């Protein structure tokens, strides 16, 4: 399902009031569906629907609330023939969305929950395994590693084996930019993308508008705000593409589709 010669673009569609960049924009299901369709018109290969923010400090939402937010949106997009990924950690949400036609299960907790592995296998879905240190509420308090690249790669390799042992055939891996990582950790992960591509699974990178870009542009104490991180996002994503990322998870699909067209003209 992944294109050759360029990374796939995964459009971010958060049906939440509090996501760090698009929070509140798509809480109305009609607006969410329209935004998903627009992403595809702009060049998205698939749309990642999420109903719970995982930004640092985010409060968890109930299963009932998350189901209410995402299922109608996933149903409508799948009915349109749009490829959908569901960004959830809850088995009931995964089950409902994969039953509605979503093709990818994106779990920021890395499929540590065996129930998610079983659901993903039963639906023949792709598992997107992400690395996170800690949990969203506290993960940015004091992230620490001896060898961030080695530890993240070892974790992804081990989780990929668990997921495959449960019967999942298609696996993507994601180092989890910004999930329990300092600016230096994020930069090390991107600089050493080869450690992740070497695992043999398509690598997804989700860095769009994240705080480390604001800190590079501003300072650690005064990061540039989310709305000022678009050019840095494009630069970092083109770097990731050049180093083998197969899927880029982005807010601004149109800008990335255009940038990738120019990039491809040079790399073809
Ligand atoms: N980042 C976010 C959410 N889900 N999934 C994967 N696989 N990789 C990521 O890097 C990733 C992810 C956080 O970004 P966003 O969805 O824009 O914000 P929020 O969590 O506040 O809804």
Boltz pocket constraint, residues with backbone or C-beta under 6 A from the ligand:
constraints:
  - pocket:
      binder: B
      contacts: [[A, 12], [A, 14], [A, 16], [A, 18], [A, 19], [A, 20], [A, 21], [A, 22], [A, 50], [A, 52], [A, 53], [A, 54], [A, 55], [A, 87], [A, 106], [A, 107], [A, 108], [A, 128], [A, 130], [A, 174], [A, 176], [A, 177], [A, 204], [A, 205], [A, 206], [A, 207], [A, 208], [A, 249]]
      max_distance: 6.0
